[in-house]
Amino acid sequence: MTTHVFLAGDPYLGSDAAYAVKDALVREPVRRADGCEEITFDIKLVPLDWKEGQ
């Protein structure tokens, strides 16, 4: 599996040559108490035999 997450405010979001930037992939970093920043990105996997409507 390959995915990509983009950071909100990145000056290059609008110039992505592969047109891969989607709103659902843009995340706003949250500053933690220790000074580091983190983002949340949920990945959901489905079984190979999954069919739409299940």
N, CA, C and O atoms as a Tripos MOL2 file, in Angstrom:
@<TRIPOS>MOLECULE
protein
  216   215    54     0     0
PROTEIN
NO_CHARGES

@<TRIPOS>ATOM
      1 N           0.8490   -1.1680    0.0000 N.3       1 MET1
      2 CA          0.0000    0.0000    0.0000 C.3       1 MET1
      3 C           0.8940    1.2300    0.0000 C.2       1 MET1
      4 O           1.9040    1.2850    0.7010 O.2       1 MET1
      5 N           0.5100    2.1930   -0.7830 N.am      2 THR2
      6 CA          1.2190    3.4640   -0.8350 C.3       2 THR2
      7 C           0.2130    4.5730   -0.6530 C.2       2 THR2
      8 O          -0.8620    4.5450   -1.2530 O.2       2 THR2
      9 N           0.5460    5.5430    0.1600 N.am      3 THR3
     10 CA         -0.3260    6.6960    0.3470 C.3       3 THR3
     11 C           0.5420    7.9210    0.5860 C.2       3 THR3
     12 O           1.7610    7.8190    0.7150 O.2       3 THR3
     13 N          -0.0760    9.0350    0.6400 N.am      4 HIS4
     14 CA          0.6470   10.2820    0.8630 C.3       4 HIS4
     15 C          -0.2390   11.2030    1.6880 C.2       4 HIS4
     16 O          -1.4500   11.2620    1.4800 O.2       4 HIS4
     17 N           0.3590   11.9060    2.6070 N.am      5 VAL5
     18 CA         -0.3530   12.8880    3.4130 C.3       5 VAL5
     19 C           0.3060   14.2380    3.1610 C.2       5 VAL5
     20 O           1.5320   14.3360    3.1090 O.2       5 VAL5
     21 N          -0.5060   15.2760    3.0060 N.am      6 PHE6
     22 CA          0.0030   16.6160    2.7500 C.3       6 PHE6
     23 C          -0.2850   17.4930    3.9540 C.2       6 PHE6
     24 O          -1.3260   17.3460    4.5940 O.2       6 PHE6
     25 N           0.6230   18.4010    4.2680 N.am      7 LEU7
     26 CA          0.4470   19.2930    5.4010 C.3       7 LEU7
     27 C          -0.2200   20.5940    4.9730 C.2       7 LEU7
     28 O           0.1900   21.2330    4.0040 O.2       7 LEU7
     29 N          -1.2510   20.9690    5.7120 N.am      8 ALA8
     30 CA         -1.9390   22.2310    5.4410 C.3       8 ALA8
     31 C          -0.9380   23.3750    5.5320 C.2       8 ALA8
     32 O          -0.0540   23.3780    6.3880 O.2       8 ALA8
     33 N          -1.0870   24.3240    4.6580 N.am      9 GLY9
     34 CA         -0.1980   25.4770    4.6590 C.3       9 GLY9
     35 C           1.0570   25.3020    3.8290 C.2       9 GLY9
     36 O           1.8220   26.2530    3.6690 O.2       9 GLY9
     37 N           1.2870   24.1230    3.3000 N.am     10 ASP10
     38 CA          2.4590   23.8970    2.4660 C.3      10 ASP10
     39 C           2.3330   24.7650    1.2140 C.2      10 ASP10
     40 O           1.3230   24.6870    0.5150 O.2      10 ASP10
     41 N           3.3320   25.5860    0.9200 N.am     11 PRO11
     42 CA          3.2330   26.4880   -0.2290 C.3      11 PRO11
     43 C           3.1840   25.7720   -1.5750 C.2      11 PRO11
     44 O           2.8520   26.3920   -2.5850 O.2      11 PRO11
     45 N           3.5060   24.4800   -1.6110 N.am     12 TYR12
     46 CA          3.5380   23.7440   -2.8750 C.3      12 TYR12
     47 C           2.2850   22.9080   -3.1200 C.2      12 TYR12
     48 O           2.2270   22.1800   -4.1110 O.2      12 TYR12
     49 N           1.2830   22.9910   -2.2490 N.am     13 LEU13
     50 CA          0.0650   22.2020   -2.4330 C.3      13 LEU13
     51 C          -0.5970   22.4640   -3.7840 C.2      13 LEU13
     52 O          -1.0980   21.5320   -4.4130 O.2      13 LEU13
     53 N          -0.6060   23.6820   -4.2260 N.am     14 GLY14
     54 CA         -1.2650   24.0410   -5.4740 C.3      14 GLY14
     55 C          -0.4720   23.7310   -6.7190 C.2      14 GLY14
     56 O          -0.9810   23.8920   -7.8280 O.2      14 GLY14
     57 N           0.7730   23.2870   -6.5660 N.am     15 SER15
     58 CA          1.6050   23.0380   -7.7480 C.3      15 SER15
     59 C           2.0280   21.5780   -7.8610 C.2      15 SER15
     60 O           3.0650   21.2770   -8.4540 O.2      15 SER15
     61 N           1.2440   20.6800   -7.3050 N.am     16 ASP16
     62 CA          1.5570   19.2520   -7.3670 C.3      16 ASP16
     63 C           1.4460   18.7620   -8.8080 C.2      16 ASP16
     64 O           0.3630   18.7920   -9.3910 O.2      16 ASP16
     65 N           2.5540   18.3130   -9.3800 N.am     17 ALA17
     66 CA          2.5780   17.9080  -10.7900 C.3      17 ALA17
     67 C           1.7550   16.6530  -11.0570 C.2      17 ALA17
     68 O           1.3160   16.4380  -12.1870 O.2      17 ALA17
     69 N           1.5410   15.8310  -10.0550 N.am     18 ALA18
     70 CA          0.7980   14.5810  -10.2470 C.3      18 ALA18
     71 C          -0.6900   14.7620   -9.9300 C.2      18 ALA18
     72 O          -1.4680   13.8160  -10.0570 O.2      18 ALA18
     73 N          -1.0820   15.9470   -9.5270 N.am     19 TYR19
     74 CA         -2.4710   16.2350   -9.1590 C.3      19 TYR19
     75 C          -2.9890   15.2560   -8.1060 C.2      19 TYR19
     76 O          -4.1460   14.8390   -8.1500 O.2      19 TYR19
     77 N          -2.1270   14.8970   -7.1680 N.am     20 ALA20
     78 CA         -2.4750   13.9190   -6.1350 C.3      20 ALA20
     79 C          -3.0450   14.5650   -4.8780 C.2      20 ALA20
     80 O          -3.5590   13.8670   -4.0040 O.2      20 ALA20
     81 N          -2.9600   15.8900   -4.7750 N.am     21 VAL21
     82 CA         -3.4470   16.5590   -3.5660 C.3      21 VAL21
     83 C          -4.9690   16.5700   -3.5770 C.2      21 VAL21
     84 O          -5.5980   17.1640   -4.4530 O.2      21 VAL21
     85 N          -5.5410   15.9060   -2.5940 N.am     22 LYS22
     86 CA         -6.9940   15.8800   -2.4000 C.3      22 LYS22
     87 C          -7.2730   16.4350   -1.0150 C.2      22 LYS22
     88 O          -6.4780   16.2350   -0.0970 O.2      22 LYS22
     89 N          -8.3840   17.1270   -0.8520 N.am     23 ASP23
     90 CA         -8.7180   17.6970    0.4550 C.3      23 ASP23
     91 C          -8.6590   16.6550    1.5630 C.2      23 ASP23
     92 O          -8.2390   16.9610    2.6790 O.2      23 ASP23
     93 N          -9.0740   15.4280    1.2680 N.am     24 ALA24
     94 CA         -9.0880   14.3690    2.2750 C.3      24 ALA24
     95 C          -7.6810   13.9670    2.7290 C.2      24 ALA24
     96 O          -7.5300   13.3190    3.7640 O.2      24 ALA24
     97 N          -6.6540   14.3440    1.9650 N.am     25 LEU25
     98 CA         -5.2790   13.9910    2.3110 C.3      25 LEU25
     99 C          -4.5150   15.1300    2.9660 C.2      25 LEU25
    100 O          -3.3660   14.9470    3.3680 O.2      25 LEU25
    101 N          -5.1270   16.2980    3.0820 N.am     26 VAL26
    102 CA         -4.4540   17.4560    3.6880 C.3      26 VAL26
    103 C          -4.7690   17.4680    5.1750 C.2      26 VAL26
    104 O          -5.9340   17.4290    5.5710 O.2      26 VAL26
    105 N          -3.7390   17.5220    5.9860 N.am     27 ARG27
    106 CA         -3.9010   17.5040    7.4360 C.3      27 ARG27
    107 C          -3.2590   18.7300    8.0690 C.2      27 ARG27
    108 O          -2.2310   19.2240    7.6060 O.2      27 ARG27
    109 N          -3.8800   19.2010    9.1250 N.am     28 GLU28
    110 CA         -3.3810   20.3360    9.9040 C.3      28 GLU28
    111 C          -2.5990   19.7710   11.0930 C.2      28 GLU28
    112 O          -3.1780   19.0790   11.9300 O.2      28 GLU28
    113 N          -1.3010   20.0520   11.1820 N.am     29 PRO29
    114 CA         -0.5360   19.5670   12.3330 C.3      29 PRO29
    115 C          -1.0330   20.2040   13.6330 C.2      29 PRO29
    116 O          -1.4390   21.3660   13.6570 O.2      29 PRO29
    117 N          -0.9920   19.4280   14.6980 N.am     30 VAL30
    118 CA         -1.3870   19.9020   16.0280 C.3      30 VAL30
    119 C          -0.1430   19.8830   16.9040 C.2      30 VAL30
    120 O           0.5510   18.8700   16.9880 O.2      30 VAL30
    121 N           0.1330   21.0020   17.5540 N.am     31 ARG31
    122 CA          1.3130   21.0690   18.4250 C.3      31 ARG31
    123 C           1.0100   20.3970   19.7520 C.2      31 ARG31
    124 O           0.0130   20.7050   20.4040 O.2      31 ARG31
    125 N           1.8790   19.4770   20.1440 N.am     32 ARG32
    126 CA          1.7370   18.7630   21.4070 C.3      32 ARG32
    127 C           2.4060   19.5460   22.5290 C.2      32 ARG32
    128 O           3.1290   20.5110   22.2810 O.2      32 ARG32
    129 N           2.1620   19.1260   23.7510 N.am     33 ALA33
    130 CA          2.7440   19.7950   24.9240 C.3      33 ALA33
    131 C           4.2680   19.7420   24.9110 C.2      33 ALA33
    132 O           4.9210   20.6270   25.4630 O.2      33 ALA33
    133 N           4.8430   18.7080   24.2840 N.am     34 ASP34
    134 CA          6.3020   18.5900   24.2440 C.3      34 ASP34
    135 C           6.9380   19.4070   23.1230 C.2      34 ASP34
    136 O           8.1550   19.3640   22.9370 O.2      34 ASP34
    137 N           6.1140   20.1590   22.3660 N.am     35 GLY35
    138 CA          6.6270   21.0090   21.2990 C.3      35 GLY35
    139 C           6.6410   20.3550   19.9260 C.2      35 GLY35
    140 O           6.8000   21.0430   18.9170 O.2      35 GLY35
    141 N           6.4790   19.0480   19.8710 N.am     36 CYS36
    142 CA          6.4200   18.3520   18.5840 C.3      36 CYS36
    143 C           5.0480   18.5570   17.9540 C.2      36 CYS36
    144 O           4.0880   18.9120   18.6380 O.2      36 CYS36
    145 N           4.9660   18.3360   16.6720 N.am     37 GLU37
    146 CA          3.6830   18.4070   15.9760 C.3      37 GLU37
    147 C           3.2870   17.0110   15.5310 C.2      37 GLU37
    148 O           4.1410   16.1770   15.2290 O.2      37 GLU37
    149 N           1.9840   16.7650   15.4950 N.am     38 GLU38
    150 CA          1.5040   15.4680   15.0300 C.3      38 GLU38
    151 C           0.2610   15.6570   14.1770 C.2      38 GLU38
    152 O          -0.4370   16.6660   14.2770 O.2      38 GLU38
    153 N          -0.0010   14.6560   13.3300 N.am     39 ILE39
    154 CA         -1.2120   14.6340   12.5230 C.3      39 ILE39
    155 C          -1.8810   13.2820   12.7310 C.2      39 ILE39
    156 O          -1.2380   12.3240   13.1580 O.2      39 ILE39
    157 N          -3.1720   13.2090   12.4280 N.am     40 THR40
    158 CA         -3.9080   11.9580   12.4670 C.3      40 THR40
    159 C          -4.3580   11.6380   11.0580 C.2      40 THR40
    160 O          -4.9090   12.4870   10.3580 O.2      40 THR40
    161 N          -4.1180   10.4080   10.6530 N.am     41 PHE41
    162 CA         -4.5130    9.9590    9.3210 C.3      41 PHE41
    163 C          -4.9760    8.5210    9.4440 C.2      41 PHE41
    164 O          -4.1650    7.6270    9.6870 O.2      41 PHE41
    165 N          -6.2610    8.2870    9.2810 N.am     42 ASP42
    166 CA         -6.8220    6.9450    9.4120 C.3      42 ASP42
    167 C          -6.7330    6.2030    8.0910 C.2      42 ASP42
    168 O          -7.0470    6.7520    7.0350 O.2      42 ASP42
    169 N          -6.3090    4.9670    8.1590 N.am     43 ILE43
    170 CA         -6.2570    4.0900    6.9920 C.3      43 ILE43
    171 C          -7.1960    2.9290    7.2580 C.2      43 ILE43
    172 O          -7.1000    2.2700    8.2930 O.2      43 ILE43
    173 N          -8.1000    2.6780    6.3280 N.am     44 LYS44
    174 CA         -9.0510    1.5800    6.4660 C.3      44 LYS44
    175 C          -8.7850    0.5620    5.3670 C.2      44 LYS44
    176 O          -8.7220    0.9100    4.1880 O.2      44 LYS44
    177 N          -8.6330   -0.6810    5.7550 N.am     45 LEU45
    178 CA         -8.4040   -1.7620    4.8070 C.3      45 LEU45
    179 C          -9.6610   -2.6190    4.7080 C.2      45 LEU45
    180 O         -10.3690   -2.8110    5.6970 O.2      45 LEU45
    181 N          -9.9300   -3.1220    3.5310 N.am     46 VAL46
    182 CA        -11.0920   -3.9930    3.3260 C.3      46 VAL46
    183 C         -10.6030   -5.3340    2.7940 C.2      46 VAL46
    184 O          -9.5560   -5.4030    2.1490 O.2      46 VAL46
    185 N         -11.3610   -6.4060    3.0610 N.am     47 PRO47
    186 CA        -10.9640   -7.7120    2.5520 C.3      47 PRO47
    187 C         -10.9640   -7.7550    1.0240 C.2      47 PRO47
    188 O         -11.6890   -6.9960    0.3800 O.2      47 PRO47
    189 N         -10.1610   -8.6330    0.4490 N.am     48 LEU48
    190 CA        -10.1050   -8.7560   -1.0040 C.3      48 LEU48
    191 C         -11.4460   -9.1410   -1.6000 C.2      48 LEU48
    192 O         -11.7420   -8.7680   -2.7350 O.2      48 LEU48
    193 N         -12.2650   -9.8790   -0.8630 N.am     49 ASP49
    194 CA        -13.5560  -10.3240   -1.3920 C.3      49 ASP49
    195 C         -14.7010   -9.3550   -1.0870 C.2      49 ASP49
    196 O         -15.8680   -9.7050   -1.2600 O.2      49 ASP49
    197 N         -14.3810   -8.1500   -0.6390 N.am     50 TRP50
    198 CA        -15.3980   -7.1510   -0.3170 C.3      50 TRP50
    199 C         -16.1190   -6.7150   -1.5810 C.2      50 TRP50
    200 O         -15.4980   -6.5130   -2.6250 O.2      50 TRP50
    201 N         -17.4120   -6.5760   -1.4810 N.am     51 LYS51
    202 CA        -18.2160   -6.0970   -2.6060 C.3      51 LYS51
    203 C         -19.0190   -4.8850   -2.1350 C.2      51 LYS51
    204 O         -19.4990   -4.8480   -1.0020 O.2      51 LYS51
    205 N         -19.1560   -3.9020   -3.0110 N.am     52 GLU52
    206 CA        -19.9010   -2.7030   -2.6660 C.3      52 GLU52
    207 C         -21.3090   -3.0790   -2.2110 C.2      52 GLU52
    208 O         -21.9520   -3.9410   -2.8100 O.2      52 GLU52
    209 N         -21.7790   -2.4340   -1.1560 N.am     53 GLY53
    210 CA        -23.1020   -2.7040   -0.6250 C.3      53 GLY53
    211 C         -23.0900   -3.6570    0.5570 C.2      53 GLY53
    212 O         -24.1340   -3.8910    1.1660 O.2      53 GLY53
    213 N         -21.9350   -4.2130    0.8950 N.am     54 GLN54
    214 CA        -21.8530   -5.1330    2.0310 C.3      54 GLN54
    215 C         -21.9160   -4.3730    3.3250 C.2      54 GLN54
    216 O         -21.8620   -4.9740    4.3970 O.2      54 GLN54
@<TRIPOS>BOND
     1     1     2 1
     2     2     3 1
     3     3     4 2
     4     3     5 am
     5     5     6 1
     6     6     7 1
     7     7     8 2
     8     7     9 am
     9     9    10 1
    10    10    11 1
    11    11    12 2
    12    11    13 am
    13    13    14 1
    14    14    15 1
    15    15    16 2
    16    15    17 am
    17    17    18 1
    18    18    19 1
    19    19    20 2
    20    19    21 am
    21    21    22 1
    22    22    23 1
    23    23    24 2
    24    23    25 am
    25    25    26 1
    26    26    27 1
    27    27    28 2
    28    27    29 am
    29    29    30 1
    30    30    31 1
    31    31    32 2
    32    31    33 am
    33    33    34 1
    34    34    35 1
    35    35    36 2
    36    35    37 am
    37    37    38 1
    38    38    39 1
    39    39    40 2
    40    39    41 am
    41    41    42 1
    42    42    43 1
    43    43    44 2
    44    43    45 am
    45    45    46 1
    46    46    47 1
    47    47    48 2
    48    47    49 am
    49    49    50 1
    50    50    51 1
    51    51    52 2
    52    51    53 am
    53    53    54 1
    54    54    55 1
    55    55    56 2
    56    55    57 am
    57    57    58 1
    58    58    59 1
    59    59    60 2
    60    59    61 am
    61    61    62 1
    62    62    63 1
    63    63    64 2
    64    63    65 am
    65    65    66 1
    66    66    67 1
    67    67    68 2
    68    67    69 am
    69    69    70 1
    70    70    71 1
    71    71    72 2
    72    71    73 am
    73    73    74 1
    74    74    75 1
    75    75    76 2
    76    75    77 am
    77    77    78 1
    78    78    79 1
    79    79    80 2
    80    79    81 am
    81    81    82 1
    82    82    83 1
    83    83    84 2
    84    83    85 am
    85    85    86 1
    86    86    87 1
    87    87    88 2
    88    87    89 am
    89    89    90 1
    90    90    91 1
    91    91    92 2
    92    91    93 am
    93    93    94 1
    94    94    95 1
    95    95    96 2
    96    95    97 am
    97    97    98 1
    98    98    99 1
    99    99   100 2
   100    99   101 am
   101   101   102 1
   102   102   103 1
   103   103   104 2
   104   103   105 am
   105   105   106 1
   106   106   107 1
   107   107   108 2
   108   107   109 am
   109   109   110 1
   110   110   111 1
   111   111   112 2
   112   111   113 am
   113   113   114 1
   114   114   115 1
   115   115   116 2
   116   115   117 am
   117   117   118 1
   118   118   119 1
   119   119   120 2
   120   119   121 am
   121   121   122 1
   122   122   123 1
   123   123   124 2
   124   123   125 am
   125   125   126 1
   126   126   127 1
   127   127   128 2
   128   127   129 am
   129   129   130 1
   130   130   131 1
   131   131   132 2
   132   131   133 am
   133   133   134 1
   134   134   135 1
   135   135   136 2
   136   135   137 am
   137   137   138 1
   138   138   139 1
   139   139   140 2
   140   139   141 am
   141   141   142 1
   142   142   143 1
   143   143   144 2
   144   143   145 am
   145   145   146 1
   146   146   147 1
   147   147   148 2
   148   147   149 am
   149   149   150 1
   150   150   151 1
   151   151   152 2
   152   151   153 am
   153   153   154 1
   154   154   155 1
   155   155   156 2
   156   155   157 am
   157   157   158 1
   158   158   159 1
   159   159   160 2
   160   159   161 am
   161   161   162 1
   162   162   163 1
   163   163   164 2
   164   163   165 am
   165   165   166 1
   166   166   167 1
   167   167   168 2
   168   167   169 am
   169   169   170 1
   170   170   171 1
   171   171   172 2
   172   171   173 am
   173   173   174 1
   174   174   175 1
   175   175   176 2
   176   175   177 am
   177   177   178 1
   178   178   179 1
   179   179   180 2
   180   179   181 am
   181   181   182 1
   182   182   183 1
   183   183   184 2
   184   183   185 am
   185   185   186 1
   186   186   187 1
   187   187   188 2
   188   187   189 am
   189   189   190 1
   190   190   191 1
   191   191   192 2
   192   191   193 am
   193   193   194 1
   194   194   195 1
   195   195   196 2
   196   195   197 am
   197   197   198 1
   198   198   199 1
   199   199   200 2
   200   199   201 am
   201   201   202 1
   202   202   203 1
   203   203   204 2
   204   203   205 am
   205   205   206 1
   206   206   207 1
   207   207   208 2
   208   207   209 am
   209   209   210 1
   210   210   211 1
   211   211   212 2
   212   211   213 am
   213   213   214 1
   214   214   215 1
   215   215   216 2
@<TRIPOS>SUBSTRUCTURE
     1 MET1         2 RESIDUE 1 A MET
     2 THR2         6 RESIDUE 1 A THR
     3 THR3        10 RESIDUE 1 A THR
     4 HIS4        14 RESIDUE 1 A HIS
     5 VAL5        18 RESIDUE 1 A VAL
     6 PHE6        22 RESIDUE 1 A PHE
     7 LEU7        26 RESIDUE 1 A LEU
     8 ALA8        30 RESIDUE 1 A ALA
     9 GLY9        34 RESIDUE 1 A GLY
    10 ASP10       38 RESIDUE 1 A ASP
    11 PRO11       42 RESIDUE 1 A PRO
    12 TYR12       46 RESIDUE 1 A TYR
    13 LEU13       50 RESIDUE 1 A LEU
    14 GLY14       54 RESIDUE 1 A GLY
    15 SER15       58 RESIDUE 1 A SER
    16 ASP16       62 RESIDUE 1 A ASP
    17 ALA17       66 RESIDUE 1 A ALA
    18 ALA18       70 RESIDUE 1 A ALA
    19 TYR19       74 RESIDUE 1 A TYR
    20 ALA20       78 RESIDUE 1 A ALA
    21 VAL21       82 RESIDUE 1 A VAL
    22 LYS22       86 RESIDUE 1 A LYS
    23 ASP23       90 RESIDUE 1 A ASP
    24 ALA24       94 RESIDUE 1 A ALA
    25 LEU25       98 RESIDUE 1 A LEU
    26 VAL26      102 RESIDUE 1 A VAL
    27 ARG27      106 RESIDUE 1 A ARG
    28 GLU28      110 RESIDUE 1 A GLU
    29 PRO29      114 RESIDUE 1 A PRO
    30 VAL30      118 RESIDUE 1 A VAL
    31 ARG31      122 RESIDUE 1 A ARG
    32 ARG32      126 RESIDUE 1 A ARG
    33 ALA33      130 RESIDUE 1 A ALA
    34 ASP34      134 RESIDUE 1 A ASP
    35 GLY35      138 RESIDUE 1 A GLY
    36 CYS36      142 RESIDUE 1 A CYS
    37 GLU37      146 RESIDUE 1 A GLU
    38 GLU38      150 RESIDUE 1 A GLU
    39 ILE39      154 RESIDUE 1 A ILE
    40 THR40      158 RESIDUE 1 A THR
    41 PHE41      162 RESIDUE 1 A PHE
    42 ASP42      166 RESIDUE 1 A ASP
    43 ILE43      170 RESIDUE 1 A ILE
    44 LYS44      174 RESIDUE 1 A LYS
    45 LEU45      178 RESIDUE 1 A LEU
    46 VAL46      182 RESIDUE 1 A VAL
    47 PRO47      186 RESIDUE 1 A PRO
    48 LEU48      190 RESIDUE 1 A LEU
    49 ASP49      194 RESIDUE 1 A ASP
    50 TRP50      198 RESIDUE 1 A TRP
    51 LYS51      202 RESIDUE 1 A LYS
    52 GLU52      206 RESIDUE 1 A GLU
    53 GLY53      210 RESIDUE 1 A GLY
    54 GLN54      214 RESIDUE 1 A GLN
